[in-house]
Amino acid sequence: MQKLEPIQPGKTYRIVQLGNGDEPLFFEQANKFYFMQLLFKHLDPVCKIVDFDLQEHRIALVLKFREANEIPEKYGDKLYQPLSNLLNSYAKSINKRYDRKGSLFRRRFDRIEIL
């Protein structure tokens, strides 16, 4: 797997996460609302959510990361951690709620720096 450049403070990224196989990421409308709650809870300390698109098999986010002096020390050079926490938290809750097992997401999230 190709190593990605670390997420940098002050930059804007388009983040895309795909569902695993043909199974949906959102089984009902309430799942989208729950995901949005988690989205703001986990990402607000490190970035501004510019845009998001929640589709049946794909999540797309545009995130403007805060400047280094505005980011809590615990994230330091691990700006991916809140994104990982968001996706793990959501996957665990969906697995528990729908009595399912295994990965909800296909692989790590993709990201592209944008202007």
N, C-alpha and C positions, 0 to 999 in steps of 0.2 A: 504494500500500500504506500502510495506517495506521501511523503512528509509535507505537511502544510506549514507555511510561515506562521509564526505566532500572531494572534490578534494584537493589534497595537492600540494604545490609548489615543483618543482624538480622531480616530479614523472611522469611516462608515463602511459597513459590510452588508452584503445580501447573503442571508443564511437560508439554506434549503435542506429540509429533512424529509426523506421519503419513507412511506410505510413499508412494512415487510410483506412482500408478495401482494396478493389481491385483497388482503384483509384491510378494512377501513381503519383510519386513525380515530374517527369520531363515529360512534355507534348511534348517537342521538344528539339532539341540539344541546342538551345539558352538558355534554362532554366538551363542546366548544366553549361554553361559558366557563367551565371549570379550568380549561386550558388557559383561557385569557386571565383568570385570576392568578394562576401559577406564573404566567408570563410576566405580569407586572411585579409579583412578589419576588421572583428570582432575579429578574434583569434590571430592575430599577436602580439598584446600588451601583451598577457598572455602566449602564448605557441608557440612551433615550430610544424608545421604540418609535421609529419614524413611520413604519407601515407593517402590516401583517396580512397574510392571506391564508386562511385555513380551508383547505380543500379535503375531499374525502381521503385521498392517498398521499397528500403532500402538504407540508407547512413551509411557507416562505415568509421570511422576516427581513426588514431593513432596519439595521441597528446602528446608531451613532454612539460610539463608545466615548465615555467621559474622558477628560484629560487626566493624566496620571495623578495629579494632586487631588483629584475629586473621587478617586476610587479607593475603597477601603483597603487597608494594608493586607488583609488576609488573602486578597485576590492577586496582588502584586503582578507577577508575570504569568498568572493563570487566568486570564480573562475568559477562557473557554469554560471554566468551572461553573459559573452560573448557568450557562446554556446546558451543560451536561446535567447539572442538578435539576433543571426544569424538565428536560426530556426523561430523565430517570424517574422523577417524581410522578410525572404524568403516566408513564408506562406502568409503574407499580400500581397506581390507583386503578387504571383500566384493567389490568390483570386481576386484581382483587375483585373489582366490581362485577366483572363478567366471567369470573371463574375460568380464566384462560391462563396459559403458560407460554413461556418463550418470549422472543423479542417482538416488540411492537414496531420497532424501526429497523430499516434495512441495514444501515451501517452508520458510521459517524456522519455528522452533518457536514455538508459542503458549504464553502464560503468563498465569496469573491469581494475584493475591496472595490468600492465604487466611490465616485467623487461626489 
